[in-house]
Amino acid sequence: MSVLILGATSRVARELAHRYAEAGLAVAVAARDVDEARRITADLAIRREVPAQAYAFDATDFDSHAPLLDAVEDALGPIEVAVVAFGDMGDQEAAQDDFAAARKVIDVNYTGAASICEALAGRMQPRGRGAIIGISSVAGDRGRQSNYFYGSAKGAFTLYLGGLRNRLHGHGVTVLTVRLGFVDTRMTYGMQTGIPIADPAAISRQIVDAVERGADDIYLPRFWRGIMGVIRVIPEKVFKRLSL
C-alpha cells in the first residue's frame, strides 16, 4: 500500500508525507517542481526508511493524471491515501486584467483537483477502501473582492468534495475536506494578520487524526469554523461594503 502526496511545495503536504512514512507506508510525492519532490523523497527514504518515489505532476495536464496513478501503483502498490494539496493563489489584479491568469487559478485549484480526484475514485471505489484528503480553503466560504477567483475555485472544490463523498459513501472510501485558514506556508509568507498562523506539523497531525476517525469536513485551525460562521451570516448589503 502507498500514500500519494500531490503538491510537494505545500508545507502541510510535506508534513503529511512524514506522518504517513512514520507509520511505515510507502510514499509517492508528485509535483510540478519535481526536483523538490525528489529532495522530499530522498529525505523520507533516509529518515523514515520507507520506499519513496518522486513524480512530475501538472494539475492542468489532465490527460497525464491517470498514467501518473498507474505509475505510482506499479512502483509502490495500491494507493491507500491520497492528499490533494496543490494550489495556486495567483494574482487577483492580474486575473482581473487578463482572463488567462484567472483561468490558470481556476484550472489548478478546481478543474485539475477534480480531475485527479475522479481518477483516484475510479481506483478506490472498486477496491472498497481508501481515503482522499482534499485541501481546500476558508477562502471558498464566501466571495471577497481581494481573491474571488481563488476563493471561487476553492469553493467549487469544497462543493465537489461533498458530492464525491456522497457518491463514495458505502463503498469504504473516505473523502475528507480540509478547509484551511492561515497556515505557515509560502502562500501566507509576509501576510499581515491579527489571526494566529498555524504550524504545518500540528495541522498534519490533526488531518491524520481526522481521517482515522472518519471525519467528513473540518476547519483547521478549528477556530476558523466560528470565524467563517460569522462571515457567512453578514447580510450581503453590508458585506459588499466591506474591504475584504
Summary of the structure (lengths in Angstrom):
residues: 244
radius of gyration: 17.6
end to end distance: 44.0
largest distance: 56.6
contacts: 808
relative contact order: 0.13
helix: 53%
strand: 18%
